[in-house]
């Protein structure tokens, strides 16, 4: 019984993973500029979300980054997001 459940779980994971990866729910990268480099540094060193404010992102994106900044590891994603000045990718199963 355990093997059956494990096999079913593994098969489901393998079949659904490519669909989720190709769903197009991620944002689009912008241009790396001096402003975006500074925004990334602010997000990494001070607090996630500050870089998104500097890049003039939407309020929900700024709030999402600021709240998830409590996790610590999210600082690196917020830094990357600010450096490439990524647009979109907010809420609705997206970050």
RAJO-V756531 format. One record per backbone hydrogen bond with DSSP energy under -1.0 kcal/mol. NH is the residue of the N-H (numbers start at 1). CO is the residue of the C=O. If there is no record, write none. Layout:
BEGIN
NH:CO / NH:CO
END
This chain:
BEGIN
5:1 / 6:2 / 7:3 / 8:4 / 9:5 / 10:6 / 11:7 / 12:8 / 13:9 / 14:10 / 15:11 / 16:12 / 17:13 / 20:16 / 21:17 / 22:18 / 23:20 / 28:87 / 30:84 / 37:33 / 38:34 / 39:35 / 40:36 / 41:37 / 42:38 / 43:39 / 44:40 / 45:41 / 46:42 / 47:42 / 50:47 / 53:49 / 54:50 / 55:51 / 56:53 / 57:52 / 62:58 / 63:59 / 64:60 / 65:61 / 66:62 / 67:63 / 68:64 / 69:65 / 70:67 / 71:68 / 72:69 / 73:71 / 75:72 / 76:73 / 78:74 / 79:75 / 80:76 / 81:77 / 82:78 / 83:79 / 84:80 / 86:81 / 87:28 / 94:91
END
